[in-house]
Amino acid sequence: MDSSAGRNRDAGKTGPDDAGNAGPSDADLVAASQRGDQAAFGEIVRRYQRAVHRLAWSLTRSASDADDLAQETFVRAWGAIGRFETGQPLYPWLARIVTNQAFSLFRHRRRRPETSIEPLVEAGQQWGVDDDPADHSARSERDAQLRECFDALAPEHQAVLALRSVQDLSYDEIAKVLEVPVGTVMSRLSRARAELKRRLAERTGGAT
Amino acid sequence: MTHLSPEQLSALHDGALAGTDLASAEAHLSACEACRVAMTELAELDASLDAALAHDPGDAYFADFASRVQTRIAAEAAAAEVAPAPVVRPVVPAPRRSPWFAPRAFGFAGAAAALVVTAGLAWMLFGRTLAPTDLMRANEMRSERSEPAAGAPAESPLAEQAVPEPTMQSAPEPGAQPGVGTTPERPAVAPFMKDAVPVSPRPQAARALGSDERARATAHRQTSTESRTSGSVQPPAANEAMTPKLMSEVTGASEPAASGPAATATPAPAAAASPAPPSDARREAEARHDAAPSTTPRAPAAGSAPSSGWGKLKAFTQPASPAPALAGGTAKTRALVGQSLDLQQSAAAIEPACGVVRDSRGTPLGGAQLTLLGATTRSARSAKDGSFCLERPMVGDTLLVMRVGYEPVRLVLVSSSALALALEPVGTLGSQDGLVAGGGETRDRLGSALGARTRAPQPDVYARESVPLREAVSAARDAAAMAARERTSLAWERAAAAWRAIGAATTDAASYDARFREIAALREAWLLTPDAAHRERFEQAAAAFVVGTPRALPERATVQRWQQELRRGPASR
């Protein structure tokens, strides 16, 4: 069911175009989708589902939120595919939908208090069968701290960090996603990193 | 020497500098130890952030992702179609399956079959052949009616929910593997997208399901399941008219629905629930009238299936409105609905509604007060065995079910439906329990038909816990639900870990509950991958649980049973 093209894309960190794909190009799929070809859109979904989910997850850190957000992203994409500018890269457009939704979610929901044991739970959830529990616990503690600090950042900072560090998008692409100038991406990213570093240092008593 | 600014460092790290900016930054970096250190820290932070934030739910999750999206799109389209009341399309196309659909979807037929087995009818509006107060006969009839549904995939809209829920609930029980075994082959259906109108997709069986799905999804974010791709239809009441805690089930008795009054009356509830009946209800009505419904139960013809499923679905997706029905909508709709109601009235006049009230675990509940509000008010009280009968139920009447200790249920009657009501105990976190006592992946959705059947009518053990912990419980339930869907030992391990964290953070009843769920999850993992490592984890957790819990705890006995099973090996279950 998953095409190899989709798999390649899926597996990629960023999700956007990888030109070497077999199968139809994004542009072809978009054009077909705009003509109402649901199968083509289905292919787009499969091609970008992992990237979209990955972004959704990094912005929500919740299985149900990420699932909902990822699905909703494609639902909205389908609804708006007719307005998509052919020739533009597809993934930043999808990522914009994800981040806009995430922002909306941020606005409508108080973030979890810092005492949340969610990180613990999530750490537990990431425990794989083959993992060494001891190694895992140390790593997961670091990750949990980082996640909590990340949680505390402004949504815009979270988004720009997720797009850059998790999604590996270029500044240009991030600018497209967030609909801001590249210069803003640069400064925002810098501030976000500084803020994250500061919070992490605070939390760990300077021992990052 | 001026150090690189954080912005420059950041951009340099990201490879976003070019030209002279890049050259000068690199030149500085080569000469400045402090900036190199800062750069390294930046890179480390970046890498650890990636590790901390990245998450891959696994192939199983993505296997049916596209189909879930498609289902949702269908739901959106359905919702969108409601408002503008587009041109009526009298004939609903045959069910076709989109190429999006992943193969993991349950078949409708299987769903229906599972429904018959597991859904335990609680409440029915029967056909006119039913003698008043004849519960025995009622049960027979339910069986009879359900059977054709097994062969008629799209005819059992409800079944979809019946499949996953009971199977998941029973998952922890020996011999009860989730789903697949009870699910016959999916009907061969043509891909529906070839000629589908893309922007405003046509109503189809799959889409109908989607609407319901969407309603649920909107009501409560949830991890989705493959089961969603099967048909599911709830009555208007299920989605709109009920209180959130209510768990009711409506068996989509579309096949008996065709037997005259019932079928034609189907749109009525929709109208009742909304001042502006959906176009699809109209369409449905038209389709039924056009098709000259026979007076015998409809054959499980695939072609006729979607109309009922879709129509009902549409009804359910309507916003509830206290304003009844017939006043709203176009003249055409009114006429159709009126016609339907007339038929229904003649039928309803001689039909009782008998059934059983149960708790969400499926235990019959006596002493429930049932009130039927309509042209006249009728009331009844369920007997010790939960049974009751109400006279002259009418489509569009509102049924109130109340019992001490349970969330009240309010729903608008749908004709020709076999309804199963389950009362949810007051004060639970919701019906998202992952397994065992919680009963599979029971999504906390408005009017969700299938509740956590096996959930004990007991107070929520986490009620006194902090909000973060309750959130963690919710997450653990999600994890378990996901595991039940994915059916991988890894997913169950994750669920177990989530419950373990909760078990460690709680005491007493909450701790017992969480630990029990952890063990149940470990057991599932072991059953799926019966190797030494899984066995050991399961074994150890079970042993610790048995040692550390009160003898009277019911879960303890269950775990002890599992221990015996463990000694015999997974194959013996």
Chai-1 contact restraints between the chains, C-beta under 6 A:
chainA,res_idxA,chainB,res_idxB,connection_type,confidence,min_distance_angstrom,max_distance_angstrom,comment,restraint_id
A,M1,B,A102,contact,1.0,0.0,6.0,A-B,restraint_1
A,G36,B,P198,contact,1.0,0.0,6.0,A-B,restraint_2
A,Q38,B,M193,contact,1.0,0.0,6.0,A-B,restraint_3
A,Q38,B,P198,contact,1.0,0.0,6.0,A-B,restraint_4
A,A39,B,P99,contact,1.0,0.0,6.0,A-B,restraint_5
A,A39,B,M193,contact,1.0,0.0,6.0,A-B,restraint_6
A,G42,B,A66,contact,1.0,0.0,6.0,A-B,restraint_7
A,G42,B,W100,contact,1.0,0.0,6.0,A-B,restraint_8
A,V45,B,A66,contact,1.0,0.0,6.0,A-B,restraint_9
A,V45,B,V69,contact,1.0,0.0,6.0,A-B,restraint_10
A,R46,B,A66,contact,1.0,0.0,6.0,A-B,restraint_11
A,Q49,B,F62,contact,1.0,0.0,6.0,A-B,restraint_12
A,Q49,B,F65,contact,1.0,0.0,6.0,A-B,restraint_13
A,W57,B,H55,contact,1.0,0.0,6.0,A-B,restraint_14
A,S58,B,L53,contact,1.0,0.0,6.0,A-B,restraint_15
A,A63,B,T223,contact,1.0,0.0,6.0,A-B,restraint_16
A,A63,B,D478,contact,1.0,0.0,6.0,A-B,restraint_17
A,S64,B,R221,contact,1.0,0.0,6.0,A-B,restraint_18
A,S64,B,Q222,contact,1.0,0.0,6.0,A-B,restraint_19
A,S64,B,T223,contact,1.0,0.0,6.0,A-B,restraint_20
A,S64,B,D478,contact,1.0,0.0,6.0,A-B,restraint_21
A,D67,B,T223,contact,1.0,0.0,6.0,A-B,restraint_22
A,D68,B,R221,contact,1.0,0.0,6.0,A-B,restraint_23
A,Q71,B,R68,contact,1.0,0.0,6.0,A-B,restraint_24
A,Q71,B,V69,contact,1.0,0.0,6.0,A-B,restraint_25
A,Q71,B,R72,contact,1.0,0.0,6.0,A-B,restraint_26
A,F74,B,V69,contact,1.0,0.0,6.0,A-B,restraint_27
A,V75,B,R72,contact,1.0,0.0,6.0,A-B,restraint_28
A,V75,B,I73,contact,1.0,0.0,6.0,A-B,restraint_29
A,V75,B,E76,contact,1.0,0.0,6.0,A-B,restraint_30
A,W78,B,I73,contact,1.0,0.0,6.0,A-B,restraint_31
A,T115,B,P468,contact,1.0,0.0,6.0,A-B,restraint_32
A,S116,B,P468,contact,1.0,0.0,6.0,A-B,restraint_33
A,I117,B,P468,contact,1.0,0.0,6.0,A-B,restraint_34
A,I117,B,A472,contact,1.0,0.0,6.0,A-B,restraint_35
A,I117,B,A505,contact,1.0,0.0,6.0,A-B,restraint_36
A,E118,B,A472,contact,1.0,0.0,6.0,A-B,restraint_37
A,L120,B,A501,contact,1.0,0.0,6.0,A-B,restraint_38
A,V121,B,A472,contact,1.0,0.0,6.0,A-B,restraint_39
A,V121,B,A475,contact,1.0,0.0,6.0,A-B,restraint_40
A,V121,B,A498,contact,1.0,0.0,6.0,A-B,restraint_41
A,V121,B,A501,contact,1.0,0.0,6.0,A-B,restraint_42
A,G124,B,A497,contact,1.0,0.0,6.0,A-B,restraint_43
A,G124,B,A498,contact,1.0,0.0,6.0,A-B,restraint_44
A,G124,B,A501,contact,1.0,0.0,6.0,A-B,restraint_45
A,Q125,B,A479,contact,1.0,0.0,6.0,A-B,restraint_46
A,Q125,B,R494,contact,1.0,0.0,6.0,A-B,restraint_47
A,Q125,B,A497,contact,1.0,0.0,6.0,A-B,restraint_48
A,Q125,B,A498,contact,1.0,0.0,6.0,A-B,restraint_49
A,W127,B,A497,contact,1.0,0.0,6.0,A-B,restraint_50
A,V129,B,L490,contact,1.0,0.0,6.0,A-B,restraint_51
A,V129,B,E493,contact,1.0,0.0,6.0,A-B,restraint_52
A,D143,B,A52,contact,1.0,0.0,6.0,A-B,restraint_53
A,L146,B,S48,contact,1.0,0.0,6.0,A-B,restraint_54
A,L146,B,A52,contact,1.0,0.0,6.0,A-B,restraint_55
A,R147,B,A52,contact,1.0,0.0,6.0,A-B,restraint_56
A,S165,B,D46,contact,1.0,0.0,6.0,A-B,restraint_57
A,S165,B,L49,contact,1.0,0.0,6.0,A-B,restraint_58
A,S165,B,D50,contact,1.0,0.0,6.0,A-B,restraint_59
A,V166,B,D50,contact,1.0,0.0,6.0,A-B,restraint_60
A,V166,B,L53,contact,1.0,0.0,6.0,A-B,restraint_61
A,V166,B,A54,contact,1.0,0.0,6.0,A-B,restraint_62
A,Y171,B,A16,contact,1.0,0.0,6.0,A-B,restraint_63
A,M186,B,E7,contact,1.0,0.0,6.0,A-B,restraint_64
A,M186,B,A11,contact,1.0,0.0,6.0,A-B,restraint_65
A,S187,B,E7,contact,1.0,0.0,6.0,A-B,restraint_66
A,L189,B,S10,contact,1.0,0.0,6.0,A-B,restraint_67
A,S190,B,P6,contact,1.0,0.0,6.0,A-B,restraint_68
A,S190,B,E7,contact,1.0,0.0,6.0,A-B,restraint_69
A,S190,B,S10,contact,1.0,0.0,6.0,A-B,restraint_70
A,R193,B,S10,contact,1.0,0.0,6.0,A-B,restraint_71
A,A194,B,P6,contact,1.0,0.0,6.0,A-B,restraint_72
